[in-house]
């Protein structure tokens, strides 16, 4: 299928050999905890994918990153979802590095991630109800030379394979207030533990368990404070959320692409039935590619976040239609006897569960089209 072949070619350009390695395993082997997929991703240089070349990375732009994500998700859905959280965390770091509030630490961190092929888990709130995407999920208490951090993140993808955890935190200030910072916690830091949380078989390979921080000491050098004026942090939240929505949607684009390709290759149903699945699929792809091009061209403001979210929900609807049509074309026998069809069909429903929910978006977007800035709870 030409669009998916193009995505695979982009993936091969940036991460040579990864898709071939994944093809050497059954989907059942890849979609379980401790699957080999993350090891293959690391060994093929995946952690450096979206890190700019000036920081030692591969420098994939948003459109290229979307294509790579689509290709990976068509072979290993859990791997795509898990590594999207890595890319989101990395994008937050290089957004900080490029900003006027950079501490200089971000550059060294990005270079280390690229050179050592480290996996970075996200402890950000990701738009939980009542919080913004970078709102703290952990608390900090001042200690000699740094801070003691307490809190938890659940689910937290890459919880077992991560090398580093990033999170936002409100640091207590001398005046009784607080200031925001991004912290970095190495996996082996005492007090950082992982606990069972994800019970679903769908996307079980993403390692989305709970990560707890209990009196975790974080050196001041591993904190990147944000001393911006009120409202400036919103710019960072906006960039992070656009990247998140783009790539997480790309994961489900890839999953459904695999199903549609399979349905088209079987030649089942009428030509118009197969065309219907393809049109819905590629409508979703073009929506997301439009977002990627705008991000690549520097359109990352509040208005562009609103556009990205509209594209996400429209793509979500189109992908649901394409998935249902593909599964129907493949037939009940394929669904019951070919576990790949059932696994991917189940996993592909997940886009609707990623924040912000459609209901949480409704009021803010209606206010936005009436002239207000987009404000997400």
Secondary structure by P-SEA (a helix, b strand, c coil): caaaaaaaaaaaacccaaaaaaaccccccccccccaaaaaaaaacccccccccccccccccaaaaaaaaaaaaaccaaaaaaaaaaaaaaaaaaaaaacccccaaaaaaaaaaaaabbbbbbcccccccccccccccbbbbbcccbbbbbbccccccccccccbbbbbbbbbccccbbbbbbbbbccccccccccccccccccccccbbbbbbcccccccccccccccccccaaaaaaaaaaaaaaaaaaaaaaaaaaaaaaaaaaccccaaaaaaaaaaaaaaaaaaaaaaaaaaaccccaaaaaaaaaaaaaaaaaaaaaaaaaaaaacaaaaaccaaaaaaaaaaacccccccccccaaaaaaaaaaccccccc
